[in-house]
Amino acid sequence: MIEIEDTFHLHFPWMILASLALFHWVIWLTLGQRDYRRKFQLIFVLSLLVVVVGMLFGKYGANFGLPWWIYYPVPMLMNVLLPPLLLKMNSRKTVSYLILGFLSAPMIHFFFSFFLNWTEYMPFWEIPYYKAMLT
């Protein structure tokens, strides 16, 4: 039974879904609609690997006592290296992907923190909850 205090397990699936959607949007913006459609099967598998496996590895790697220098950089490197390599991006598309990719995590954190008061995505960055700002 999940305790009320253990809200991370209730939030985590929603954070994964938001990350998946944003990953697909970033890839679509980077590749363009035609290449995105043509490579969709690869992008789908890549998104499961990079986003879902990466987030699970980061979360549970920390919980199972892996050192931070393993559970943090492994998913980050998967995110940085695999899409440009597997999708055969040229230099311009790779730079575009990296910029959009690095902006996506703060965007997700801002949305969840500001609108829902879910602060665990990037707990080291405090974003005020909008209702707290209204009082």
N, CA and C atoms as a LAMMPS dump frame, in Angstrom:
ITEM: TIMESTEP
0
ITEM: NUMBER OF ATOMS
405
ITEM: BOX BOUNDS ff ff ff
-5.0000000000000000e+02 5.0000000000000000e+02
-5.0000000000000000e+02 5.0000000000000000e+02
-5.0000000000000000e+02 5.0000000000000000e+02
ITEM: ATOMS id mol type element x y z
1 1 1 N 0.848 -1.181 0
2 1 2 C 0 0 0
3 1 3 C 0.895 1.245 0
4 2 1 N 0.61 2.191 -0.851
5 2 2 C 1.393 3.429 -0.934
6 2 3 C 0.893 4.405 0.117
7 3 1 N 1.816 4.921 0.901
8 3 2 C 1.458 5.92 1.893
9 3 3 C 1.273 7.265 1.218
10 4 1 N 0.471 8.122 1.838
11 4 2 C 0.206 9.449 1.289
12 4 3 C 1.501 10.233 1.131
13 5 1 N 2.45 10.079 2.049
14 5 2 C 3.705 10.815 1.991
15 5 3 C 4.578 10.383 0.813
16 6 1 N 4.331 9.199 0.314
17 6 2 C 5.146 8.672 -0.781
18 6 3 C 4.53 9.042 -2.125
19 7 1 N 4.333 10.339 -2.342
20 7 2 C 3.668 10.799 -3.554
21 7 3 C 4.534 10.651 -4.792
22 8 1 N 5.84 10.476 -4.634
23 8 2 C 6.696 10.36 -5.811
24 8 3 C 6.251 9.214 -6.704
25 9 1 N 5.845 8.104 -6.107
26 9 2 C 5.409 6.951 -6.91
27 9 3 C 4.091 7.233 -7.632
28 10 1 N 3.312 8.171 -7.14
29 10 2 C 2.097 8.579 -7.834
30 10 3 C 2.423 9.578 -8.943
31 11 1 N 3.428 10.406 -8.726
32 11 2 C 3.809 11.428 -9.695
33 11 3 C 4.712 10.882 -10.803
34 12 1 N 5.536 9.911 -10.469
35 12 2 C 6.569 9.432 -11.388
36 12 3 C 6.011 8.974 -12.743
37 13 1 N 4.919 8.199 -12.788
38 13 2 C 4.383 7.815 -14.103
39 13 3 C 3.961 9.026 -14.944
40 14 1 N 3.396 10.041 -14.323
41 14 2 C 3.004 11.254 -15.056
42 14 3 C 4.226 12.001 -15.561
43 15 1 N 5.281 11.992 -14.778
44 15 2 C 6.517 12.651 -15.204
45 15 3 C 7.148 11.902 -16.378
46 16 1 N 7.066 10.583 -16.349
47 16 2 C 7.567 9.79 -17.473
48 16 3 C 6.751 10.093 -18.736
49 17 1 N 5.429 10.145 -18.606
50 17 2 C 4.583 10.449 -19.766
51 17 3 C 4.876 11.84 -20.326
52 18 1 N 5.046 12.817 -19.451
53 18 2 C 5.375 14.172 -19.913
54 18 3 C 6.732 14.178 -20.6
55 19 1 N 7.688 13.454 -20.053
56 19 2 C 9.018 13.382 -20.651
57 19 3 C 8.978 12.696 -22.01
58 20 1 N 8.178 11.643 -22.117
59 20 2 C 8.016 10.966 -23.405
60 20 3 C 7.425 11.907 -24.455
61 21 1 N 6.375 12.622 -24.079
62 21 2 C 5.735 13.546 -25.02
63 21 3 C 6.71 14.635 -25.447
64 22 1 N 7.44 15.184 -24.492
65 22 2 C 8.384 16.248 -24.821
66 22 3 C 9.552 15.723 -25.658
67 23 1 N 10.009 14.504 -25.377
68 23 2 C 11.066 13.894 -26.177
69 23 3 C 10.615 13.767 -27.635
70 24 1 N 9.393 13.286 -27.84
71 24 2 C 8.878 13.147 -29.209
72 24 3 C 8.751 14.513 -29.884
73 25 1 N 8.314 15.514 -29.143
74 25 2 C 8.189 16.858 -29.703
75 25 3 C 9.552 17.404 -30.119
76 26 1 N 10.555 17.211 -29.253
77 26 2 C 11.913 17.669 -29.566
78 26 3 C 12.437 16.963 -30.818
79 27 1 N 12.247 15.66 -30.902
80 27 2 C 12.696 14.912 -32.083
81 27 3 C 11.946 15.387 -33.333
82 28 1 N 10.646 15.603 -33.214
83 28 2 C 9.85 16.075 -34.35
84 28 3 C 10.34 17.446 -34.824
85 29 1 N 10.592 18.356 -33.864
86 29 2 C 11.115 19.677 -34.234
87 29 3 C 12.495 19.568 -34.883
88 30 1 N 13.307 18.669 -34.387
89 30 2 C 14.668 18.522 -34.892
90 30 3 C 14.703 17.893 -36.282
91 31 1 N 13.966 16.821 -36.464
92 31 2 C 14.01 16.084 -37.73
93 31 3 C 13.077 16.637 -38.796
94 32 1 N 11.991 17.237 -38.367
95 32 2 C 10.959 17.639 -39.309
96 32 3 C 9.928 16.529 -39.431
97 33 1 N 8.754 16.899 -39.9
98 33 2 C 7.635 15.966 -39.944
99 33 3 C 7.905 14.75 -40.834
100 34 1 N 8.483 14.95 -41.997
101 34 2 C 8.709 13.839 -42.936
102 34 3 C 9.656 12.796 -42.343
103 35 1 N 10.827 13.236 -41.844
104 35 2 C 11.782 12.283 -41.258
105 35 3 C 11.238 11.659 -39.979
106 36 1 N 10.488 12.433 -39.206
107 36 2 C 9.894 11.898 -37.978
108 36 3 C 8.951 10.739 -38.314
109 37 1 N 8.091 10.939 -39.302
110 37 2 C 7.166 9.875 -39.703
111 37 3 C 7.904 8.664 -40.271
112 38 1 N 8.908 8.932 -41.084
113 38 2 C 9.66 7.851 -41.723
114 38 3 C 10.412 7.003 -40.694
115 39 1 N 10.886 7.631 -39.635
116 39 2 C 11.698 6.938 -38.624
117 39 3 C 10.92 6.673 -37.333
118 40 1 N 9.59 6.726 -37.393
119 40 2 C 8.8 6.659 -36.167
120 40 3 C 9.04 5.4 -35.344
121 41 1 N 9.144 4.238 -35.964
122 41 2 C 9.361 3.002 -35.193
123 41 3 C 10.657 3.076 -34.396
124 42 1 N 11.718 3.544 -35.032
125 42 2 C 12.989 3.695 -34.334
126 42 3 C 12.872 4.74 -33.222
127 43 1 N 12.194 5.841 -33.508
128 43 2 C 12.019 6.9 -32.506
129 43 3 C 11.222 6.383 -31.321
130 44 1 N 10.194 5.578 -31.575
131 44 2 C 9.381 5.018 -30.497
132 44 3 C 10.232 4.135 -29.578
133 45 1 N 10.996 3.226 -30.159
134 45 2 C 11.863 2.344 -29.365
135 45 3 C 12.928 3.174 -28.643
136 46 1 N 13.491 4.132 -29.338
137 46 2 C 14.503 5.014 -28.748
138 46 3 C 13.923 5.794 -27.575
139 47 1 N 12.691 6.266 -27.695
140 47 2 C 12.071 7.019 -26.599
141 47 3 C 11.853 6.139 -25.376
142 48 1 N 11.465 4.888 -25.593
143 48 2 C 11.302 3.978 -24.454
144 48 3 C 12.636 3.732 -23.764
145 49 1 N 13.676 3.553 -24.558
146 49 2 C 15.002 3.314 -23.998
147 49 3 C 15.541 4.552 -23.282
148 50 1 N 15.543 5.664 -23.976
149 50 2 C 16.166 6.877 -23.446
150 50 3 C 15.343 7.48 -22.306
151 51 1 N 14.038 7.565 -22.476
152 51 2 C 13.203 8.227 -21.464
153 51 3 C 12.804 7.264 -20.35
154 52 1 N 12.114 6.199 -20.701
155 52 2 C 11.576 5.32 -19.659
156 52 3 C 12.692 4.576 -18.929
157 53 1 N 13.541 3.882 -19.676
158 53 2 C 14.635 3.142 -19.026
159 53 3 C 15.586 4.118 -18.333
160 54 1 N 15.867 5.245 -18.978
161 54 2 C 16.753 6.242 -18.371
162 54 3 C 16.221 6.792 -17.066
163 55 1 N 14.923 7.134 -17.039
164 55 2 C 14.339 7.669 -15.798
165 55 3 C 14.259 6.604 -14.712
166 56 1 N 13.899 5.38 -15.089
167 56 2 C 13.855 4.297 -14.106
168 56 3 C 15.245 3.993 -13.557
169 57 1 N 16.246 3.994 -14.445
170 57 2 C 17.622 3.753 -14.013
171 57 3 C 18.079 4.843 -13.048
172 58 1 N 17.789 6.089 -13.382
173 58 2 C 18.178 7.19 -12.505
174 58 3 C 17.498 7.119 -11.153
175 59 1 N 16.193 6.87 -11.159
176 59 2 C 15.429 6.822 -9.919
177 59 3 C 15.833 5.64 -9.055
178 60 1 N 15.812 4.46 -9.632
179 60 2 C 16.066 3.275 -8.82
180 60 3 C 17.552 2.999 -8.631
181 61 1 N 18.375 3.504 -9.505
182 61 2 C 19.82 3.422 -9.266
183 61 3 C 20.199 4.157 -8.001
184 62 1 N 19.609 5.328 -7.795
185 62 2 C 19.858 6.092 -6.562
186 62 3 C 19.297 5.342 -5.355
187 63 1 N 18.09 4.779 -5.497
188 63 2 C 17.473 4.066 -4.374
189 63 3 C 18.233 2.802 -3.993
190 64 1 N 18.863 2.157 -4.974
191 64 2 C 19.577 0.915 -4.688
192 64 3 C 21.036 1.139 -4.333
193 65 1 N 21.409 2.39 -4.135
194 65 2 C 22.736 2.685 -3.621
195 65 3 C 23.844 2.811 -4.647
196 66 1 N 23.51 2.916 -5.936
197 66 2 C 24.568 3.167 -6.914
198 66 3 C 25.172 4.546 -6.649
199 67 1 N 26.446 4.713 -6.911
200 67 2 C 27.03 6.045 -6.735
201 67 3 C 26.428 7.04 -7.736
202 68 1 N 26.364 8.302 -7.349
203 68 2 C 25.748 9.329 -8.2
204 68 3 C 26.429 9.411 -9.554
205 69 1 N 27.734 9.136 -9.595
206 69 2 C 28.454 9.249 -10.856
207 69 3 C 28.117 8.115 -11.827
208 70 1 N 27.248 7.192 -11.404
209 70 2 C 26.718 6.173 -12.31
210 70 3 C 25.242 6.468 -12.627
211 71 1 N 24.403 6.644 -11.579
212 71 2 C 22.966 6.783 -11.839
213 71 3 C 22.592 8.123 -12.466
214 72 1 N 23.428 9.113 -12.395
215 72 2 C 23.126 10.392 -13.037
216 72 3 C 23.67 10.472 -14.469
217 73 1 N 24.968 10.202 -14.711
218 73 2 C 25.479 10.363 -16.074
219 73 3 C 25.017 9.313 -17.082
220 74 1 N 24.713 8.09 -16.647
221 74 2 C 24.326 7.063 -17.616
222 74 3 C 23.057 7.47 -18.374
223 75 1 N 21.956 7.844 -17.684
224 75 2 C 20.781 8.282 -18.442
225 75 3 C 21.038 9.558 -19.246
226 76 1 N 21.828 10.463 -18.696
227 76 2 C 22.136 11.702 -19.409
228 76 3 C 22.906 11.412 -20.689
229 77 1 N 23.878 10.529 -20.614
230 77 2 C 24.65 10.172 -21.805
231 77 3 C 23.797 9.413 -22.829
232 78 1 N 22.888 8.586 -22.344
233 78 2 C 21.958 7.905 -23.255
234 78 3 C 21.147 8.946 -24.028
235 79 1 N 20.692 9.945 -23.317
236 79 2 C 19.886 11.009 -23.917
237 79 3 C 20.677 11.861 -24.895
238 80 1 N 21.919 12.11 -24.579
239 80 2 C 22.757 12.982 -25.408
240 80 3 C 23.303 12.248 -26.63
241 81 1 N 23.705 11.002 -26.456
242 81 2 C 24.41 10.292 -27.527
243 81 3 C 23.525 9.456 -28.446
244 82 1 N 22.583 8.734 -27.879
245 82 2 C 21.83 7.771 -28.693
246 82 3 C 20.966 8.401 -29.793
247 83 1 N 20.137 9.408 -29.502
248 83 2 C 19.317 9.951 -30.6
249 83 3 C 20.131 10.482 -31.783
250 84 1 N 21.15 11.324 -31.568
251 84 2 C 21.906 11.785 -32.741
252 84 3 C 22.574 10.649 -33.511
253 85 1 N 23.092 9.645 -32.787
254 85 2 C 23.766 8.536 -33.466
255 85 3 C 22.783 7.63 -34.206
256 86 1 N 21.744 7.183 -33.528
257 86 2 C 20.821 6.227 -34.131
258 86 3 C 19.933 6.851 -35.201
259 87 1 N 19.628 8.14 -35.04
260 87 2 C 18.8 8.816 -36.039
261 87 3 C 19.63 9.477 -37.13
262 88 1 N 20.949 9.282 -37.045
263 88 2 C 21.891 9.794 -38.058
264 88 3 C 21.702 11.292 -38.33
265 89 1 N 21.703 12.055 -37.232
266 89 2 C 21.536 13.507 -37.344
267 89 3 C 22.822 14.15 -37.83
268 90 1 N 22.694 15.161 -38.675
269 90 2 C 23.87 15.936 -39.067
270 90 3 C 24.222 16.902 -37.933
271 91 1 N 25.271 17.678 -38.097
272 91 2 C 25.75 18.574 -37.03
273 91 3 C 24.696 19.591 -36.626
274 92 1 N 24.028 20.194 -37.602
275 92 2 C 23.02 21.212 -37.306
276 92 3 C 21.866 20.614 -36.504
277 93 1 N 21.39 19.446 -36.922
278 93 2 C 20.286 18.802 -36.212
279 93 3 C 20.718 18.333 -34.825
280 94 1 N 21.962 17.876 -34.707
281 94 2 C 22.46 17.446 -33.397
282 94 3 C 22.504 18.617 -32.427
283 95 1 N 23.007 19.753 -32.867
284 95 2 C 23.061 20.937 -31.998
285 95 3 C 21.651 21.362 -31.612
286 96 1 N 20.743 21.372 -32.566
287 96 2 C 19.345 21.715 -32.289
288 96 3 C 18.745 20.752 -31.267
289 97 1 N 18.962 19.458 -31.473
290 97 2 C 18.458 18.447 -30.535
291 97 3 C 19.029 18.665 -29.132
292 98 1 N 20.331 18.902 -29.034
293 98 2 C 20.953 19.066 -27.728
294 98 3 C 20.419 20.297 -26.999
295 99 1 N 20.247 21.396 -27.707
296 99 2 C 19.719 22.611 -27.077
297 99 3 C 18.297 22.369 -26.578
298 100 1 N 17.443 21.854 -27.46
299 100 2 C 16.061 21.576 -27.057
300 100 3 C 15.989 20.519 -25.957
301 101 1 N 16.84 19.51 -26.053
302 101 2 C 16.869 18.459 -25.04
303 101 3 C 17.271 18.979 -23.667
304 102 1 N 18.271 19.835 -23.626
305 102 2 C 18.707 20.378 -22.337
306 102 3 C 17.686 21.351 -21.757
307 103 1 N 16.876 21.969 -22.588
308 103 2 C 15.822 22.858 -22.099
309 103 3 C 14.578 22.106 -21.641
310 104 1 N 14.412 20.871 -22.101
311 104 2 C 13.179 20.147 -21.806
312 104 3 C 13.024 19.764 -20.334
313 105 1 N 14.071 19.335 -19.674
314 105 2 C 13.95 18.953 -18.26
315 105 3 C 13.537 20.139 -17.391
316 106 1 N 14.158 21.307 -17.537
317 106 2 C 13.672 22.45 -16.749
318 106 3 C 12.228 22.839 -17.083
319 107 1 N 11.816 22.661 -18.338
320 107 2 C 10.425 22.967 -18.706
321 107 3 C 9.457 22.036 -17.981
322 108 1 N 9.783 20.759 -17.951
323 108 2 C 8.929 19.791 -17.249
324 108 3 C 8.89 20.107 -15.773
325 109 1 N 10.052 20.377 -15.188
326 109 2 C 10.111 20.694 -13.761
327 109 3 C 9.302 21.946 -13.452
328 110 1 N 9.431 22.982 -14.288
329 110 2 C 8.68 24.209 -14.067
330 110 3 C 7.18 23.924 -14.091
331 111 1 N 6.722 23.199 -15.096
332 111 2 C 5.297 22.899 -15.206
333 111 3 C 4.784 22.16 -13.966
334 112 1 N 5.445 21.071 -13.593
335 112 2 C 4.979 20.288 -12.452
336 112 3 C 5.089 21.057 -11.141
337 113 1 N 6.143 21.824 -10.964
338 113 2 C 6.317 22.574 -9.72
339 113 3 C 5.337 23.74 -9.624
340 114 1 N 5.264 24.541 -10.671
341 114 2 C 4.458 25.761 -10.635
342 114 3 C 2.96 25.454 -10.6
343 115 1 N 2.504 24.514 -11.422
344 115 2 C 1.069 24.263 -11.53
345 115 3 C 0.549 23.179 -10.593
346 116 1 N 1.372 22.196 -10.243
347 116 2 C 0.901 21.066 -9.444
348 116 3 C 1.599 20.937 -8.088
349 117 1 N 2.645 21.72 -7.872
350 117 2 C 3.443 21.666 -6.642
351 117 3 C 4.127 20.311 -6.472
352 118 1 N 4.508 19.691 -7.609
353 118 2 C 5.289 18.452 -7.595
354 118 3 C 6.731 18.854 -7.833
355 119 1 N 7.537 18.826 -6.8
356 119 2 C 8.878 19.391 -6.873
357 119 3 C 9.987 18.359 -7.049
358 120 1 N 9.644 17.081 -7.189
359 120 2 C 10.685 16.048 -7.174
360 120 3 C 11.396 15.822 -8.497
361 121 1 N 10.956 16.417 -9.582
362 121 2 C 11.634 16.195 -10.865
363 121 3 C 13.058 16.739 -10.834
364 122 1 N 13.216 17.957 -10.363
365 122 2 C 14.54 18.565 -10.171
366 122 3 C 14.519 19.234 -8.79
367 123 1 N 14.626 18.45 -7.725
368 123 2 C 14.4 18.988 -6.376
369 123 3 C 15.385 20.077 -5.949
370 124 1 N 16.507 20.174 -6.617
371 124 2 C 17.503 21.185 -6.264
372 124 3 C 17.138 22.567 -6.806
373 125 1 N 16.113 22.671 -7.656
374 125 2 C 15.696 23.951 -8.235
375 125 3 C 14.297 24.278 -7.724
376 126 1 N 14.211 25.283 -6.86
377 126 2 C 12.936 25.655 -6.264
378 126 3 C 12.133 26.556 -7.187
379 127 1 N 10.935 26.109 -7.489
380 127 2 C 9.974 26.88 -8.271
381 127 3 C 8.768 27.084 -7.359
382 128 1 N 8.327 28.319 -7.153
383 128 2 C 7.175 28.519 -6.278
384 128 3 C 5.891 27.987 -6.901
385 129 1 N 5.034 27.447 -6.075
386 129 2 C 3.721 26.969 -6.478
387 129 3 C 2.828 28.189 -6.701
388 130 1 N 2.081 28.191 -7.786
389 130 2 C 1.305 29.389 -8.123
390 130 3 C 0.293 29.764 -7.041
391 131 1 N -0.306 28.784 -6.364
392 131 2 C -1.283 29.099 -5.31
393 131 3 C -0.617 29.783 -4.128
394 132 1 N 0.628 29.413 -3.861
395 132 2 C 1.361 30.066 -2.761
396 132 3 C 1.657 31.522 -3.103
397 133 1 N 1.786 31.814 -4.389
398 133 2 C 2.057 33.186 -4.804
399 133 3 C 0.812 34.062 -4.729
400 134 1 N -0.371 33.446 -4.743
401 134 2 C -1.625 34.187 -4.696
402 134 3 C -2.042 34.576 -3.289
403 135 1 N -1.439 33.95 -2.3
404 135 2 C -1.821 34.258 -0.904
405 135 3 C -0.975 35.342 -0.325
